[in-house]
Amino acid sequence: MAKGKNFSAVAKTWDEKPQRLELAVAVAAAIRENIPLDRQMEALEFGSGTGLVTFHLQQQLKHVTAMDSAAGMLAVVEEKALAANVDNVSTQHNDTTIPSLAREGYGFIFSSMVLHHVCNIDSTLKALIAGLKTGGVLALADLVMEDGSFHDNDQVVEHHGVDPAWLIDQLYEMGLTNARSVIAHRIVKQRGLKRHTYPVFLVWAYKE
């Protein structure tokens, strides 16, 4: 998904950055506070990475499929599940930003910090929505649009964040309903002599 970074190569050390752990906790908390999860839900995390958000939610869900394009990230998910004796998390490798999902296979699909890596967001959203069951919910967390200073110089991304209002409009146009958004977290980074704050939103909507 992202250019200029080999995510499999950094998978083993991915969870060592406190900022990533804090973000995952915040996104999972925002999901739990706003979306009624239950143990009957089959869920998918699109662009799961090492499963940081998945492992904060799996106890409230029947099953979570962690999907990612980096095999190394998925190997870490499997190691975590084995070490914690978690039996309701599995992995699925996906090479493209447009996932091939079983039609209406999931009651809940979520992602965190993925959309700004995706070239054609509309096509990805349509594929995710096709994988939602009637009554299911799609939840997307990402950077609010920023000035391009968020990522380090070695990583080129497709978008400098996403406008949550635009995203909600897209979801309505694609047939979802009852869309909402909140600011789930704020990431603070030192950039030169200044500290920059980057809000992270959570947008969610339902398929009827």
FENSULZI-V530730 format. One line per field, one symbol per residue. ss: DSSP state (~ for helix, > for strand, _ for the rest). psi: psi as a letter, one per 30 degrees, with the letter a starting at -180 (. if undefined). burial: 1 if it has 16 or more other ideal C-beta (glycine too) atoms within 10 Angstrom, else 0. Layout:
ss->???
psi->???
burial->???
//
This chain:
ss->__>_______~~~~~~_~~~~~~~~~~~~~~~~~_______>>>>>_______~~~~~~~__>>>>>>__~~~~~~~~~~~~~_____>>>>>____________>>>>>>>__~~~___~~~~~~~~~~_>>>>>>>>>>>>>___________>_____>_~~~~~~~~~~__>>>>>>>>>>>>>>>>__>>>>>>>>>>>>>>_
psi->ekkgkjeefgeegegfjeeeeeeeeeeeeeeeffkjllgfkklkjkhfbggeeefffffglekkjjklfjeeeeeeeeeeeeeghkggkllkkjflfjkjlkkhfkfkkllkheeffkeieeeeeeeeeffklkflkkkjklkkkaggfellfgjklekiakjeeeeeeeeefgfllhkllljflkkkkkjbfkkkkjkklkkllkk.
burial->1100101101100110000100110111011000101000111111111111111111011001111111011101100110000100101101001110100001111111111111001001101111111001111111111100011000001010110100110110010100101001101000000000010111111110
//
